[in-house]
Amino acid sequence: MDEQTNLAELKELVADFVAARNWEHYHRIKNLSMSIAIESAELMEHFQWLDDAEEEALLADPARKEEMADELADVLIYILSFANAADLDLSNIVKTKMSRNETRFPPGG
């Protein structure tokens, strides 16, 4: 499905959800940046203290993988909301950052 959906569609999906609930006044970039960190921490909790074998078992367990996917979705939803609130073009900023990373971290480093 990643191949069939673009970032603009996802940003619009999130914006429409927020607008339908009149949540724009909550979606300040300060609040959204904190929400990204909070949801990222919730994702990390799934892996805290796991060794390699336990991590593989988590990924092999459909129920636990779904819980992890829900947390990852929350992170991405808040990232999309942040981009909407800050009027950022995610494709452009990722490409720009990757270009800088190419200079900072040359291949074979």
C-alpha positions in Angstrom: 0.0 0.0 0.0 3.0 2.4 0.5 3.4 2.3 -3.3 -0.2 3.4 -3.8 -0.3 6.3 -1.2 1.6 9.5 -1.2 2.5 11.9 1.6 0.1 14.5 0.4 -2.8 12.0 0.7 -1.7 11.1 4.2 -1.3 14.8 5.3 -4.8 15.5 3.9 -6.3 12.4 5.7 -4.8 13.7 9.0 -5.8 17.3 8.4 -9.4 16.2 7.6 -9.6 14.1 10.8 -8.3 17.1 12.9 -10.6 19.6 11.2 -13.7 17.3 11.7 -13.0 17.3 15.4 -12.1 21.0 15.6 -8.8 20.1 17.1 -6.7 22.8 15.3 -6.4 24.9 18.5 -4.7 21.9 20.2 -2.4 21.2 17.2 0.2 23.9 18.0 3.7 22.9 16.9 4.9 22.9 20.5 2.2 20.4 21.5 2.7 18.3 18.4 6.5 18.2 18.9 5.9 16.9 22.4 3.3 14.4 21.1 5.9 13.0 18.7 8.3 12.5 21.5 5.7 10.9 23.8 4.5 8.5 21.1 8.1 7.7 20.2 8.7 6.7 23.8 5.6 4.5 23.7 7.1 2.8 20.7 10.4 2.3 22.4 8.7 0.7 25.4 8.0 -2.3 23.3 11.7 -2.9 22.9 13.1 -1.8 26.2 15.4 -4.4 27.7 14.9 -6.9 24.9 17.8 -9.0 23.6 18.1 -9.9 20.0 16.1 -13.1 20.3 13.3 -11.4 22.2 13.2 -8.6 19.6 12.8 -11.2 16.8 10.1 -12.9 18.8 8.2 -9.6 19.2 8.3 -9.1 15.4 7.1 -12.7 14.9 4.1 -12.3 17.2 1.2 -10.8 15.2 -0.5 -9.2 18.2 2.6 -7.6 19.5 3.6 -6.5 16.1 0.2 -4.8 15.7 0.7 -3.0 19.0 4.1 -1.8 17.8 2.5 -0.7 14.4 -0.2 1.3 16.3 2.5 3.2 18.1 4.5 3.8 14.9 1.3 5.0 13.3 0.8 7.5 16.2 4.3 8.8 15.6 3.7 9.3 11.9 0.3 10.9 12.5 1.8 13.5 14.8 4.6 14.1 12.3 2.1 14.7 9.6 0.1 16.9 11.9 3.3 18.9 12.7 4.1 19.3 9.0 0.5 20.5 8.4 0.6 23.0 11.3 4.1 24.3 10.3 3.4 24.3 6.6 6.3 22.0 5.8 6.8 20.0 2.7 7.9 16.6 4.0 9.2 15.3 0.7 11.3 18.4 0.2 12.8 18.5 3.7 13.7 14.8 3.7 15.4 15.1 0.3 17.2 18.3 1.5 18.4 16.6 4.7 19.5 13.4 2.8 21.5 15.6 0.5 23.3 17.1 3.5 23.7 13.7 5.0 25.4 12.5 1.8 28.1 15.2 2.4 28.4 14.6 6.1 28.4 10.8 5.9 30.1 9.7 2.6 29.6 6.0 1.5 32.1 3.5 2.8 32.7 5.7 5.8 
